[in-house]
């Protein structure tokens, strides 16, 4: 969603999905970590 410009901020994503913004931030950080780990393989 951030990639295509639908939502500009974590708060916007959280409000749209009706979840906590801190949870959205943690999940987004985990997606970046997964990319880093998959490159090492």
Secondary structure, 3 states (H helix, E strand, C coil): CCCCCCCCCHHHHHHHHCCCHHHHHHHHHHHHHHHHHHHHC
